Amino acid sequence: MVKAIFFDIDGTLRGFNQKGISDDTRHALDRARKAGIRLFIATGRHFLEVDSENLLDGLEFDAYITLNGQYCYEGTPGRPVIYKNPIPRSQIAILLKILEETPFPCLFMEAHRWYLNYVDERVERVQQSIGTRIPPLGDIKRALFHDIYQVIPYLDEPGALELVKKLPGCEYSVWHDGEGVDLTPKGGGKCTGIRQVLAHYGIDIKDAAAIGDGNN
């Protein structure tokens, strides 16, 4: 018996350029909840982006797995944290050194803040392709002193592969037809976040389902 369902947002609950959640989807979620099934989000997005862009169109879930499993919290007031898994500071230091020598756009994600070093045509194209605004600019040097849970280097997959060779404590996943790359701690990922959330709610993984469109 399914007791929990994890949903991706983009390409699953909504299209990449779709505004709002369809009535059919809302009805299906309502039926599942009335059947006693817990409903969870599992996304690569930051909650700041989910909230500011209203990506869930007012829908509430039992818990949220964000940043590809690195930052998970309850859907209750105050959003108590269930699990967090930052990128090792040593890897962030290496990445900042690389960006000094060969700059490329890079988005750093803390628990409650995100910031981009600069914007180019690729950033504009990628953000437009997923239907959301360009993230704010900021001083990426603060990443040395604050926990970073995910980084988005605006590179193609070959470029990301070369980057990860220099960051042994990290791994990457590709999203949206290879236009975007997420950099996360090695051994992390949505599956790790899902297992942590299931343990928190006392649900066996054999009683869970996950629905999404991407490789991650």
N, CA and C of each residue as an Amber inpcrd file, in Angstrom:
protein
   648
   0.8430000  -1.2010000   0.0000000   0.0000000   0.0000000   0.0000000
   0.8760000   1.2480000   0.0000000   0.5930000   2.1580000  -0.9050000
   1.3510000   3.4080000  -0.9770000   0.9040000   4.3390000   0.1560000
   1.8700000   4.7640000   0.9620000   1.5860000   5.6580000   2.0790000
   2.1720000   7.0480000   1.8720000   3.0760000   7.1780000   0.8760000
   3.7240000   8.4620000   0.6180000   4.0530000   8.5770000  -0.8600000
   3.8510000   9.7720000  -1.4070000   4.2230000  10.0330000  -2.8000000
   5.0730000  11.2970000  -2.8460000   6.2030000  11.2070000  -3.5450000
   7.1120000  12.3380000  -3.7460000   6.9570000  12.8550000  -5.1700000
   6.7640000  14.1590000  -5.3090000   6.5320000  14.7720000  -6.6140000
   7.6320000  15.7730000  -6.9610000   8.1560000  15.6440000  -8.1600000
   8.9570000  16.7190000  -8.7330000   7.9920000  17.8640000  -9.0680000
   8.5270000  19.0660000  -9.2530000   7.6680000  20.2000000  -9.6210000
   7.6720000  20.3950000 -11.1320000   8.8310000  20.7830000 -11.6640000
   8.9180000  21.1410000 -13.0770000   8.8050000  19.9160000 -13.9750000
   7.8950000  19.9860000 -14.9210000   7.7080000  18.8710000 -15.8390000
   6.8620000  17.7610000 -15.2500000   6.3780000  17.9650000 -14.0300000
   5.5770000  16.9360000 -13.3460000   4.2800000  17.5520000 -12.8160000
   4.3670000  18.3390000 -11.7510000   3.1700000  19.0270000 -11.2660000
   2.7930000  20.1890000 -12.1760000   3.7900000  20.7430000 -12.8440000
   3.5500000  21.8570000 -13.7730000   4.5290000  21.7750000 -14.9180000
   4.1720000  22.3490000 -16.0640000   5.1130000  22.4670000 -17.1660000
   6.1390000  23.5430000 -16.8580000   7.2680000  23.5010000 -17.5380000
   8.3300000  24.4650000 -17.2520000   7.8660000  25.9060000 -17.4400000
   7.0120000  26.1540000 -18.3980000   6.5250000  27.5080000 -18.6380000
   5.0460000  27.6490000 -18.3220000   4.5240000  26.6880000 -17.5740000
   3.1110000  26.7190000 -17.1960000   2.9180000  27.5690000 -15.9510000
   1.9080000  28.3860000 -15.9550000   1.5560000  29.1950000 -14.7920000
   0.4080000  28.5040000 -14.0600000   0.6420000  28.1790000 -12.8110000
  -0.3980000  27.5480000 -12.0200000  -0.4060000  26.0380000 -12.1580000
  -1.1840000  25.4080000 -11.2930000  -1.3610000  23.9560000 -11.2750000
  -2.7540000  23.6440000 -11.8120000  -2.8590000  22.6750000 -12.7100000
  -4.1380000  22.3750000 -13.3490000  -5.1570000  21.8280000 -12.3530000
  -6.4220000  21.9690000 -12.6930000  -7.4960000  21.4480000 -11.8410000
  -7.4130000  19.9270000 -11.7260000  -7.0430000  19.2480000 -12.8070000
  -6.9250000  17.7860000 -12.7750000  -5.8700000  17.3540000 -11.7570000
  -4.7300000  18.0550000 -11.7480000  -3.6590000  17.7330000 -10.8050000
  -4.1100000  17.9940000  -9.3740000  -4.7650000  19.1080000  -9.1570000
  -5.2730000  19.4280000  -7.8200000  -6.2500000  18.3530000  -7.3450000
  -7.1160000  17.8990000  -8.2400000  -8.1010000  16.8810000  -7.8770000
  -7.4040000  15.5730000  -7.5000000  -6.3820000  15.1950000  -8.2760000
  -5.6530000  13.9530000  -7.9970000  -4.9470000  14.0290000  -6.6480000
  -4.3200000  15.1600000  -6.3560000  -3.6380000  15.3340000  -5.0730000
  -4.6400000  15.2890000  -3.9170000  -5.7970000  15.8970000  -4.1180000
  -6.8220000  15.9060000  -3.0770000  -7.3330000  14.4890000  -2.7980000
  -7.5290000  13.7100000  -3.8470000  -7.9740000  12.3160000  -3.6760000
  -6.9280000  11.4980000  -2.9140000  -5.6530000  11.7100000  -3.2530000
  -4.5830000  10.9770000  -2.5670000  -4.5470000  11.3380000  -1.0880000
  -4.6700000  12.6150000  -0.7880000  -4.6220000  13.0480000   0.6170000
  -5.8070000  12.4880000   1.4000000  -6.9830000  12.4880000   0.7870000
  -8.1660000  11.9520000   1.4600000  -8.0480000  10.4410000   1.6820000
  -7.2130000   9.7800000   0.8610000  -6.9740000   8.3470000   1.0320000
  -5.9290000   8.0680000   2.1060000  -5.4360000   9.1390000   2.7690000
  -4.4740000   8.9730000   3.8510000  -3.0280000   8.9180000   3.4050000
  -2.7600000   9.3130000   2.1660000  -1.3950000   9.2830000   1.6320000
  -0.7110000  10.6130000   1.9330000   0.4950000  10.5490000   2.4680000
   1.2840000  11.7680000   2.6850000   1.8740000  12.2240000   1.3520000
   1.8650000  13.5220000   1.1210000   2.3470000  14.0890000  -0.1350000
   3.5670000  14.9610000   0.1210000   4.6300000  14.7230000  -0.6520000
   5.8990000  15.4310000  -0.4770000   6.3830000  16.0130000  -1.8020000
   7.1490000  17.0770000  -1.6910000   7.8330000  17.6560000  -2.8510000
   9.2760000  17.1880000  -2.8540000   9.7990000  16.8650000  -4.0410000
  11.2260000  16.5460000  -4.2100000  11.7120000  17.3110000  -5.4350000
  12.4170000  18.4080000  -5.2090000  12.7780000  19.3240000  -6.2880000
  14.2340000  19.7620000  -6.1940000  14.7730000  20.2070000  -7.3000000
  16.1000000  20.8050000  -7.3000000  16.0430000  22.2920000  -6.9820000
  14.8480000  22.8340000  -6.9160000  14.6680000  24.2730000  -6.6840000
  14.9570000  24.6500000  -5.2280000  15.2620000  25.9430000  -5.0460000
  15.3820000  26.5440000  -3.7170000  13.9870000  26.9930000  -3.2900000
  13.6910000  26.8920000  -1.9820000  12.3510000  27.2760000  -1.5490000
  12.0760000  28.7590000  -1.8080000  13.1330000  29.5990000  -1.8420000
  12.9510000  31.0140000  -2.1620000  12.3650000  31.1730000  -3.5540000
  12.8390000  30.3470000  -4.4720000  12.3500000  30.3780000  -5.8430000
  10.9290000  29.8260000  -5.9210000  10.6800000  28.7260000  -5.2200000
   9.3380000  28.1310000  -5.2010000   8.3250000  29.1390000  -4.6740000
   8.6890000  29.8470000  -3.5940000   7.7680000  30.8050000  -2.9870000
   7.6130000  32.0680000  -3.8380000   8.7230000  32.6540000  -4.2600000
   8.6530000  33.9340000  -4.9760000   7.9880000  33.7900000  -6.3380000
   8.1680000  32.6350000  -6.9750000   7.5640000  32.4010000  -8.2880000
   6.1950000  31.7110000  -8.1680000   5.7890000  31.4070000  -6.9310000
   4.5140000  30.7250000  -6.6860000   4.3810000  29.4750000  -7.5450000
   5.4260000  28.6620000  -7.5650000   5.4660000  27.4990000  -8.4500000
   4.4460000  26.4350000  -8.0640000   4.0610000  26.4000000  -6.7860000
   3.0840000  25.4020000  -6.3430000   1.6660000  25.9670000  -6.2670000
   1.5310000  27.2170000  -6.6300000   0.2000000  27.8180000  -6.8090000
  -0.6880000  27.6210000  -5.5780000  -0.1060000  27.8030000  -4.3990000
  -0.8750000  27.7410000  -3.1710000  -1.0430000  26.3530000  -2.5710000
  -0.5810000  25.3220000  -3.2430000  -0.6950000  23.9630000  -2.7150000
   0.2600000  23.7630000  -1.5330000  -0.1650000  23.0060000  -0.5380000
   0.6570000  22.7010000   0.6230000   0.9830000  21.2070000   0.6480000
   2.1870000  20.8650000   1.1190000   2.6300000  19.4780000   1.1840000
   3.1300000  19.1730000   2.5920000   3.2080000  17.8760000   2.9070000
   3.6270000  17.4700000   4.2490000   5.0730000  17.8450000   4.5350000
   5.9340000  17.7550000   3.5380000   7.3390000  18.1380000   3.6920000
   7.9130000  18.4270000   2.3150000   9.0750000  19.0870000   2.3310000
   9.6890000  19.5360000   1.0900000  11.1510000  19.0990000   1.0470000
  11.5100000  18.3790000   0.0120000  12.8980000  18.0370000  -0.2760000
  13.3510000  19.0300000  -1.3350000  14.2610000  19.9230000  -0.9740000
  14.7110000  20.9500000  -1.9160000  16.2020000  20.7820000  -2.2080000
  16.6590000  21.5280000  -3.1990000  18.0740000  21.5060000  -3.5790000
  18.5560000  20.0750000  -3.8160000  17.7260000  19.2980000  -4.5090000
  18.0680000  17.9160000  -4.8720000  18.4160000  17.0500000  -3.6680000
  17.6710000  17.2440000  -2.5790000  17.8400000  16.3820000  -1.4170000
  18.7520000  16.9130000  -0.3410000  19.3580000  18.0630000  -0.5590000
  20.3430000  18.5610000   0.4060000  19.7180000  19.3480000   1.5620000
  18.4880000  19.8340000   1.3700000  17.8400000  20.6130000   2.4220000
  16.3640000  20.2340000   2.4620000  15.9540000  19.5490000   3.5590000
  14.6050000  19.0020000   3.6680000  13.9400000  19.5530000   4.9260000
  12.6750000  19.9310000   4.8130000  11.9890000  20.5100000   5.9640000
  10.5060000  20.1690000   5.9440000   9.8800000  20.2510000   7.1140000
   8.4540000  19.9900000   7.2340000   7.6410000  21.1370000   6.6310000
   6.4190000  20.8080000   6.2500000   5.5290000  21.8220000   5.6990000
   4.7010000  22.5290000   6.7520000   5.0670000  22.3860000   8.0110000
   4.3480000  23.0300000   9.1150000   4.8720000  24.4450000   9.3390000
   4.1360000  25.2910000  10.0610000   4.6380000  26.6430000  10.3680000
   6.0150000  26.5980000  11.0180000   6.9010000  27.4430000  10.5520000
   8.2680000  27.4570000  11.0560000   9.1960000  26.5580000  10.2670000
   8.6130000  25.6370000   9.4960000   9.3740000  24.7470000   8.6270000
  10.5680000  24.0890000   9.3310000  10.3170000  23.2700000  10.3490000
  11.4240000  22.5730000  11.0210000  12.2460000  21.7550000  10.0350000
  13.5590000  21.8340000  10.1850000  14.4570000  21.1320000   9.2580000
  14.5110000  19.6470000   9.6150000  14.3620000  18.8030000   8.6160000
  14.4490000  17.3590000   8.7820000  15.8660000  16.8720000   8.5070000
  16.5020000  17.4470000   7.4870000  17.8240000  16.9570000   7.0610000
  18.5130000  18.0460000   6.2550000  19.8300000  18.1820000   6.4720000
  20.6170000  19.0950000   5.6320000  21.9900000  18.5090000   5.3830000
  22.5010000  18.7410000   4.1980000  23.7390000  18.1050000   3.7610000
  24.5280000  19.0820000   2.8770000  25.3230000  19.9660000   3.4940000
  26.0500000  20.9700000   2.7090000  27.2410000  20.4000000   1.9490000
  27.6360000  21.1080000   0.9320000  28.8570000  20.7800000   0.1880000
  30.0510000  21.0760000   1.0990000  31.0490000  20.1930000   1.1610000
  32.2190000  20.4570000   2.0210000  32.8680000  21.8020000   1.6890000
  33.2620000  22.5280000   2.7320000  33.8910000  23.8510000   2.5320000
  35.1490000  23.7540000   1.6670000  35.8600000  22.6230000   1.7840000
  37.0780000  22.4470000   0.9780000  36.7550000  22.4870000  -0.5170000
  35.6070000  21.9320000  -0.8890000  35.2050000  21.9250000  -2.2940000
  34.7710000  23.3190000  -2.7590000  34.1280000  24.0560000  -1.8670000
  33.7370000  25.4330000  -2.1960000  34.9780000  26.2940000  -2.4180000
  36.0010000  26.0990000  -1.5890000  37.2430000  26.8640000  -1.7310000
  37.8930000  26.5840000  -3.0830000  37.9080000  25.3190000  -3.4900000
  38.4720000  24.9570000  -4.8000000  37.6650000  25.6110000  -5.9210000
  36.3440000  25.5630000  -5.7990000  35.4810000  26.1360000  -6.8270000
  35.6900000  27.6400000  -6.9620000  35.8180000  28.3440000  -5.8370000
  36.0410000  29.7860000  -5.8980000  37.3740000  30.1170000  -6.5550000
  38.3720000  29.2870000  -6.3020000  39.6760000  29.4780000  -6.9520000
  39.5550000  29.2830000  -8.4590000  38.8080000  28.2770000  -8.8680000
  38.5890000  28.0290000 -10.2980000  37.8820000  29.2270000 -10.9400000
  36.8960000  29.7770000 -10.2380000  36.1510000  30.9110000 -10.7770000
  37.0120000  32.1720000 -10.8860000  37.9970000  32.2940000 -10.0120000
  38.9340000  33.4180000 -10.1270000  39.7730000  33.2950000 -11.3870000
  40.1930000  32.0570000 -11.6970000  41.1010000  31.8330000 -12.8230000
  40.3670000  31.7740000 -14.1610000  39.2030000  31.1290000 -14.1790000
  38.4240000  30.9980000 -15.4170000  36.9530000  31.2570000 -15.0910000
  36.5410000  32.5050000 -15.0560000  35.1810000  32.8340000 -14.6190000
  34.0890000  32.2720000 -15.5420000  33.0180000  31.8280000 -14.9160000
  31.7880000  31.4800000 -15.6160000  30.6500000  31.7090000 -14.6240000
  29.4440000  31.9280000 -15.0910000  28.3390000  32.1940000 -14.1650000
  28.1010000  31.0080000 -13.2310000  27.8780000  31.3080000 -11.9580000
  27.7210000  30.2460000 -10.9670000  26.7670000  30.7390000  -9.8750000
  25.7730000  29.9240000  -9.5560000  24.7750000  30.2750000  -8.5620000
  25.0030000  29.4540000  -7.2940000  25.1620000  30.1420000  -6.1560000
  25.4070000  29.4870000  -4.8670000  24.1300000  29.5360000  -4.0250000
  23.8070000  28.4080000  -3.3820000  22.5630000  28.3070000  -2.6370000
  22.8160000  27.9560000  -1.1730000  22.5550000  28.9050000  -0.2830000
  22.5540000  28.6580000   1.1510000  21.1380000  28.2170000   1.5490000
  20.9220000  27.9970000   2.8310000  19.5930000  27.5900000   3.2850000
  18.5560000  28.6820000   3.0580000  18.9530000  29.9510000   3.3040000
  17.9860000  31.0370000   3.2260000  18.4350000  32.1740000   2.3120000
  19.3770000  31.8710000   1.4530000  19.8770000  32.9090000   0.5420000
  20.4770000  32.2310000  -0.6830000  20.3880000  32.9260000  -1.8290000
  21.0760000  32.4380000  -3.0210000  21.6050000  33.6380000  -3.8020000
  22.6990000  33.4480000  -4.5090000  23.3230000  34.5720000  -5.1980000
  24.1850000  34.0710000  -6.3560000  24.2410000  34.9170000  -7.3710000
  24.9180000  34.6290000  -8.6360000  26.0740000  35.6010000  -8.8030000
  27.1930000  35.1360000  -9.3780000  28.3330000  36.0430000  -9.5430000
  28.1310000  37.0370000 -10.6900000  27.6010000  36.5800000 -11.8230000
  27.2750000  37.4980000 -12.9140000  26.3280000  36.8060000 -13.8950000
  25.7930000  37.6050000 -14.8170000  24.8070000  37.1080000 -15.7780000
  25.3660000  37.2130000 -17.1860000  25.1870000  36.1410000 -17.9680000
  25.5150000  36.1950000 -19.3880000  24.3320000  35.6400000 -20.1940000
  24.5410000  35.4610000 -21.5010000  23.4490000  35.0090000 -22.3670000
  22.9560000  33.6210000 -21.9770000  23.8800000  32.7560000 -21.5250000
  23.4690000  31.4090000 -21.1470000  22.5470000  31.4360000 -19.9290000
  22.8820000  32.2640000 -18.9380000  22.0350000  32.3940000 -17.7600000
  20.6370000  32.8510000 -18.1800000  20.5780000  33.8560000 -19.0390000
  19.2860000  34.3690000 -19.4980000  18.4970000  33.2910000 -20.2250000
  19.1850000  32.5200000 -21.0660000  18.5050000  31.4750000 -21.8370000
  17.9880000  30.3540000 -20.9330000  18.8430000  29.9240000 -19.9910000
  18.4540000  28.8290000 -19.1020000  17.2750000  29.2410000 -18.2280000
  17.3380000  30.4330000 -17.6270000  16.2560000  30.8700000 -16.7480000
  14.9610000  31.0600000 -17.5350000  15.0780000  31.5500000 -18.7390000
  13.8780000  31.7010000 -19.5640000  13.2790000  30.3420000 -19.9000000
  14.1480000  29.3550000 -20.1260000  13.6800000  28.0210000 -20.5220000
  12.9030000  27.3240000 -19.4050000  13.1810000  27.6890000 -18.1340000
  12.4560000  27.0840000 -17.0150000  11.3830000  28.0180000 -16.4620000
  11.2050000  29.1530000 -17.1130000  10.1000000  30.0330000 -16.7800000
  10.2350000  30.7890000 -15.4800000  11.4730000  31.0540000 -15.0340000
  11.6560000  31.8010000 -13.7890000  12.6880000  32.9090000 -13.9700000
  12.6280000  33.8800000 -13.0800000  13.4890000  35.0520000 -13.1820000
  14.9520000  34.7340000 -12.8620000  15.8160000  35.6450000 -13.2610000
  17.2420000  35.4960000 -12.9800000  17.4780000  35.7300000 -11.4830000
  18.2370000  34.8450000 -10.8240000  18.5140000  35.0050000  -9.3870000
  19.2880000  36.2930000  -9.1020000  19.2950000  36.7440000  -7.8530000
  19.9990000  37.9780000  -7.5040000  21.5150000  37.8180000  -7.5570000
  22.1990000  38.9280000  -7.8320000  23.6580000  38.9380000  -7.7920000
  24.1200000  39.1000000  -6.3430000  25.3370000  38.6050000  -6.0540000
  25.8640000  38.7220000  -4.6980000  27.3480000  38.4120000  -4.6650000
  27.9440000  38.6060000  -3.5000000  29.3660000  38.3400000  -3.2990000
  29.5650000  36.8490000  -3.0260000  30.1100000  36.1190000  -3.9950000
  30.2300000  34.6720000  -3.8400000  31.3020000  34.2820000  -2.8250000
  32.1250000  35.2240000  -2.3880000  33.1400000  34.9040000  -1.3820000
  32.5140000  34.5260000  -0.0390000  31.2600000  34.9510000   0.1900000
  30.6020000  34.5810000   1.4460000  30.3540000  33.0690000   1.5060000
  30.4360000  32.3960000   0.3630000  30.2320000  30.9410000   0.3320000
  31.3000000  30.2070000   1.1430000  32.4280000  30.8580000   1.3950000
  33.4820000  30.2410000   2.2100000  33.0900000  30.1600000   3.6870000
  32.1280000  30.9740000   4.1070000  31.8140000  31.0960000   5.5290000
  30.3680000  30.7240000   5.8590000  29.6340000  30.2430000   4.8730000
  28.2500000  29.8330000   5.0780000  28.0170000  28.4990000   4.3610000
  27.1740000  27.6760000   4.9420000  26.8970000  26.3810000   4.3320000
  26.2240000  26.5460000   2.9750000  26.7830000  25.8710000   1.9810000
  26.2450000  25.8750000   0.6240000  25.7190000  24.4710000   0.3320000
  24.4640000  24.3830000  -0.0520000  23.8300000  23.0780000  -0.2460000
  23.7750000  22.6570000  -1.7080000  23.8470000  23.6150000  -2.5930000
  23.8510000  23.3000000  -4.0190000  24.4570000  24.4710000  -4.7800000
  25.1170000  24.1480000  -5.8760000  25.6740000  25.1620000  -6.7620000
  25.1850000  24.8550000  -8.1730000  24.8160000  25.8900000  -8.9030000
  24.4790000  25.7190000 -10.3140000  25.5330000  26.4340000 -11.1450000
  26.4830000  25.6700000 -11.7090000  27.4090000  26.2620000 -12.6770000
  26.7190000  26.2770000 -14.0390000  26.6590000  27.4180000 -14.6580000
  25.9800000  27.5080000 -15.9520000  26.9300000  27.0200000 -17.0380000
  27.0340000  25.7010000 -17.1100000  27.9120000  25.0150000 -18.0550000
  27.1110000  23.9190000 -18.7570000  27.6060000  23.4870000 -19.9130000
  27.0040000  22.3070000 -20.5270000  27.5450000  21.0580000 -19.8350000
  27.0470000  19.8840000 -20.1940000  27.4460000  18.6720000 -19.4830000
  28.9420000  18.3690000 -19.6090000  29.5600000  18.5050000 -20.7990000
  31.0140000  18.2860000 -20.8600000  31.7860000  19.2260000 -19.9380000
  31.3540000  20.4850000 -19.8860000  32.0120000  21.4390000 -18.9910000
  31.8400000  21.0660000 -17.5340000  30.6410000  20.5820000 -17.1840000
  30.3920000  20.1520000 -15.8100000  31.2320000  18.9420000 -15.4520000
  31.3880000  18.0270000 -16.3960000  32.1930000  16.8240000 -16.1510000
  33.6430000  17.2020000 -15.8580000  34.1840000  18.1470000 -16.6080000
  35.5490000  18.6100000 -16.3650000  35.6630000  19.3030000 -15.0140000
  34.6280000  20.0550000 -14.6520000  34.6380000  20.7530000 -13.3670000
  34.6490000  19.7600000 -12.2100000  33.7940000  18.7310000 -12.2790000
  33.6820000  17.7610000 -11.1920000  34.9620000  16.9550000 -11.0060000
  35.7460000  16.8010000 -12.0670000  37.0380000  16.1220000 -11.9390000
  37.9550000  16.8500000 -10.9650000  37.7400000  18.1630000 -10.8130000
  38.5530000  18.9680000  -9.9010000  37.9090000  19.0800000  -8.5190000
  36.6970000  18.5150000  -8.3790000  35.9500000  18.5950000  -7.1260000
  35.5490000  17.1820000  -6.6970000  36.4790000  16.4130000  -6.1250000
  36.1990000  15.0090000  -5.7950000  35.1130000  14.8110000  -4.7440000
  34.7770000  15.8480000  -4.0130000  33.7360000  15.7350000  -3.0000000
  32.3540000  16.1070000  -3.5060000  32.2440000  16.2790000  -4.8330000
  30.9670000  16.6930000  -5.4190000  30.5690000  15.7700000  -6.5640000
  29.2960000  15.8430000  -6.9200000  28.7860000  15.1880000  -8.1140000
  27.7740000  16.1190000  -8.7680000  27.3660000  15.7790000  -9.9770000
  26.4400000  16.6740000 -10.6620000  25.2990000  15.8890000 -11.2890000
  24.1990000  16.5830000 -11.5400000  23.0880000  16.0320000 -12.3020000
  22.6610000  17.0740000 -13.3290000  22.2110000  16.5980000 -14.4660000
  21.8110000  17.4740000 -15.5700000  20.2980000  17.5780000 -15.5950000
  19.8030000  18.7570000 -15.8710000  18.3540000  18.9370000 -15.9450000
  17.9600000  19.7310000 -17.1820000  16.7280000  19.5600000 -17.5780000
  16.0930000  20.2830000 -18.6850000  16.9250000  20.2570000 -19.9720000
  17.0140000  19.0690000 -20.5420000  17.6550000  18.8930000 -21.8540000
  19.1050000  19.3570000 -21.8850000  19.8030000  19.2010000 -20.7650000
  21.2190000  19.5260000 -20.7450000  21.5330000  20.9980000 -20.6360000
  20.5110000  21.8540000 -20.4790000  20.7420000  23.2910000 -20.3880000
  21.2220000  23.7040000 -18.9970000  20.9550000  22.8800000 -18.0010000
  21.3450000  23.2400000 -16.6440000  22.0230000  22.0940000 -15.9210000
  22.8610000  22.4350000 -14.9510000  23.6100000  21.4440000 -14.1730000
  23.5190000  21.8150000 -12.6930000  23.2430000  20.8280000 -11.8530000
  23.2480000  21.0140000 -10.4000000  24.4610000  20.3150000  -9.8050000
  25.2070000  21.0270000  -8.9750000  26.3790000  20.4880000  -8.2880000
  26.0140000  20.2690000  -6.8250000  26.1580000  19.0370000  -6.3450000
  25.7670000  18.6780000  -4.9800000  26.8690000  17.8540000  -4.3190000
  26.7950000  17.6310000  -2.9960000  27.8130000  16.8110000  -2.3240000
  27.7890000  15.3760000  -2.8550000  28.9420000  14.7720000  -2.9320000
  29.0360000  13.3820000  -3.3770000  28.2320000  12.4880000  -2.4320000
  27.4260000  11.6020000  -3.0090000  26.6030000  10.7240000  -2.1930000
  25.2770000  11.3190000  -1.7730000  25.0250000  12.5630000  -2.1960000
  23.7490000  13.2020000  -1.8780000  22.7070000  12.8450000  -2.9310000
  21.7870000  13.7640000  -3.1680000  20.7720000  13.5390000  -4.1780000
  19.3810000  13.4050000  -3.6000000  18.4040000  13.4360000  -4.4930000
  17.0070000  13.3530000  -4.0620000  16.7200000  12.0590000  -3.3010000
  17.3290000  10.9580000  -3.7280000  17.0550000   9.6750000  -3.0700000
  17.4730000   9.7160000  -1.6020000  18.6050000  10.3510000  -1.3250000
  19.0480000  10.4890000   0.0670000  18.0410000  11.3100000   0.8650000
  17.5820000  12.4120000   0.2820000  16.5780000  13.2300000   0.9450000
  15.2830000  12.4700000   1.1770000  14.8670000  11.6910000   0.1810000
  13.6500000  10.8900000   0.3070000  13.7730000   9.9050000   1.4640000
  14.9030000   9.2200000   1.5580000  15.1020000   8.2590000   2.6520000
  15.0570000   8.9420000   4.0160000  15.6330000  10.1350000   4.1110000
  15.6260000  10.8660000   5.3800000  14.2110000  11.2810000   5.7780000
  13.4340000  11.7380000   4.8070000  12.0630000  12.1550000   5.0900000
  11.1950000  10.9580000   5.4630000  11.3600000   9.8410000   4.7620000
  10.6020000   8.6350000   5.0940000  10.9150000   8.1790000   6.5220000
  12.1970000   8.2040000   6.8900000  12.5850000   7.8150000   8.2450000
  11.9520000   8.7540000   9.2750000  11.9160000  10.0390000   8.9530000
  11.3380000  11.0340000   9.8610000   9.8660000  10.7460000  10.1320000
   9.1470000  10.2960000   9.1090000   7.7180000  10.0340000   9.2500000
   7.4130000   8.5610000   9.5240000   8.4530000   7.7390000   9.6690000
   8.2530000   6.3410000  10.0010000   7.5950000   5.5370000   8.8990000
   7.9450000   5.8380000   7.6460000   7.3550000   5.1470000   6.4950000
   8.4300000   4.3100000   5.8140000   8.1220000   3.0510000   5.5270000
   9.0550000   2.1580000   4.8370000   9.1330000   2.5500000   3.3650000
  10.3230000   2.4730000   2.8000000  10.5020000   2.8910000   1.4150000
   9.6830000   2.0470000   0.4430000   9.3550000   0.8110000   0.8190000
   8.5370000  -0.0330000  -0.0620000   7.1010000   0.4700000  -0.1490000
   6.7320000   1.3700000   0.7640000   5.3880000   1.9360000   0.7700000
   5.3640000   3.3420000   0.1680000   6.4200000   3.7080000  -0.5600000
   6.5180000   5.0480000  -1.1350000   6.6100000   4.9880000  -2.6550000
   6.1520000   6.0520000  -3.2910000   6.2620000   6.2060000  -4.7440000
   6.8730000   7.5670000  -5.0370000   7.5520000   7.6750000  -6.1690000
   8.1310000   8.9520000  -6.5950000   7.7780000   9.1860000  -8.0530000
   7.3860000  10.4180000  -8.3770000   6.9680000  10.7540000  -9.7330000
   7.7500000  11.9720000 -10.2160000   8.4080000  11.8240000 -11.3440000
   9.1620000  12.9410000 -11.9010000   9.5090000  12.6770000 -13.3590000
  10.0610000  13.6990000 -14.0070000  10.3310000  13.5950000 -15.4470000
  11.8050000  13.5120000 -15.7770000  12.6910000  13.9180000 -14.8540000
  14.1080000  14.0410000 -15.1960000  14.9620000  12.8770000 -14.7150000
  16.2190000  12.8880000 -15.1320000  17.1440000  11.8180000 -14.7390000
  17.3650000  11.7700000 -13.2360000  17.3200000  12.9160000 -12.5740000
  17.5840000  12.9200000 -11.1260000  16.4090000  12.3830000 -10.3300000
